[in-house]
Amino acid sequence: MEKKIGFIGCGNMSKAIIAGLVTAGQVRADNIWVFDHKPETNLAMQKQYGITPAKNAAEVAEQVDILFGAVKPNAILSVMKDIAGSLNKETLVVSIAAGVMLDSLASVLGHDRKIVRVMPNPPALVNEGMTSVTPNVLVTKEEADAVVEIFSGFGKAALVPEYLIHAVVCVSGSAPAYVFMFIEAMADAAVLGGMPRAQAYQFAAQAVKGAAEMVLETGKHPGELKDMVCSPGGTTIEAVKVLEQKGFRSAVIEAMQQCMAKSEQMSK
């Protein structure tokens, strides 16, 4: 990709994107422009990756073809408003700010601006992210595909219409927290059975990781894969019976419904 890519804000997610771009060779390092309000961050990124540090946000906006707004959600609209006049006409603006709608971004950038809203999740930090990519109507297919390609550099990415964004929040953005709780609970049970704590976390986490890979690699229904593990009269079906009795599925579904409702409330 010969385009220049800029980042306003360089927290963990920006660092993950930059690492993915450079490692995959998608963009020349010196074609990546970065401005963070902490000067030491800009210099550290230059030293680590060879990116171009900018003096201010406006300089990034003036230079790049794709601009990532990677500041906190409560600051994104103010920052975008400040740099709107510095953007080139065809610059593609990509927002990583959770909960900020495309229309809100357009209200400060201009309704003639190409804008993409993305939502990566925390596993992006270990190259296993899942990112939703939501373009407005002015973004071409080629431009949207380019953004998907960028986020595929450290996991998976897919186009998602904005009306499904609250479902994305509950099934991807917030979901790692539920999985961490599940791993912790499984490890606690293993410790109760006598296994050392560190080993219990390793076994539980690897079981979750391996099971997830089976779903993705085989394409089989999760219920079918579950049935493969449940031998007649065996240990697994006994555990499954207790999970059903305790309302495991309904608890997950209800929790995620509440997550979606909160996401909708916060976006208004």
Secondary structure, 3 states (H helix, E strand, C coil): CCCCEEEECCCHHHHHHHHHHHHHCCCCHHHEEEECCCHHHHHHHHHHHCCEECCCHHHHHHHCCEEEECCCHHHHHHHHHHHHHHCCCCCEEEECCCCCCHHHHHHHHCCCCCEEEEECCHHHHHCCEEEEEEECCCCCHHHHHHHHHHHHHHEEEEECCHHHHHHHHHHHHCHHHHHHHHHHHHHHHHHHCCCCHHHHHHHHHHHHHHHHHHHHHHCCCHHHHHHHHCCCCCHHHHHHHHHHHCCHHHHHHHHHHHHHHHHHHHCC
